[in-house]
Amino acid sequence: MDHVFSRVLLMREYLRRAALVVGDVQPPGWPFADLAAVVAVTVRADESVTEDVVRTVRRAGQFSPIPQTCAAAVHWSRLAADRGLPWPDPFEPLLLMYERGGGFTFSDAGMIEVDLVGVPHRPPAGYLSAAPIASLDIAFLAETDAAFEQKLANTTATALHLSG
C-alpha cells in the first residue's frame, strides 16, 4: 500500500477540480466524465492518439474507467492547448495518482476506493467547497506519505500496548 495517503489526497484533488469544471451539472459518467466534452464538445484530440492511449493502458492491466480517464486527459490537454481555460488541469492529480501506484475501484457502499481507503462518491456540488491540496510536488507528496505512515505506526504501537 505504497503512497496510500498521497494517492487519496490526489483523488480528492481530482474530484475538487472536476467539480470546478462542471459546477452544479452532473455530466454522464460523473465523476470520471470526459470533462473536455463538457466544456467544448467539438474540441477533441486525434482519435488515433486516444485509441492508442486506451489500448496501452488496458495492456498494462488497468480496467474501466481508468483507460477512459487517460483518454479524457488527452482530450483535456488538447482543449487547454487550444483555449485559455479558467480552471487548473483536473487530470493532473489523477494521472499523478496513477503514477504513484495504480488506480481505484468502486465499493458496494458507494465509495471510490483508493487501495482500501474510501473516498465518498458525491455529486459535483459535494466537492466544490473542498480545500485544494497544498502541492502536487513529489517531495510534498512523499512527506505526507511518511507522516501518515508514522502516525499509523504510532497508532498501531499504542493499540498493541493497550491490548497487551
Buried (B, 14 or more C-beta within 10 A) or exposed (E): EEBBBBBBBBBBBBBBBBBBBBEEEBBEBBBBBBBBBBBBEEBBBEEEBBEEBBEEBBEEEBEEBBBBBBBBBBBBBBBBEEEEBEBBBBBBBBBBBBEBBBBBEEEEEEBBBBBEBBBEBBBBEEBBEBEEBEEBEEEBBEBBBEEBBEEEEEEEEEEEEEEE
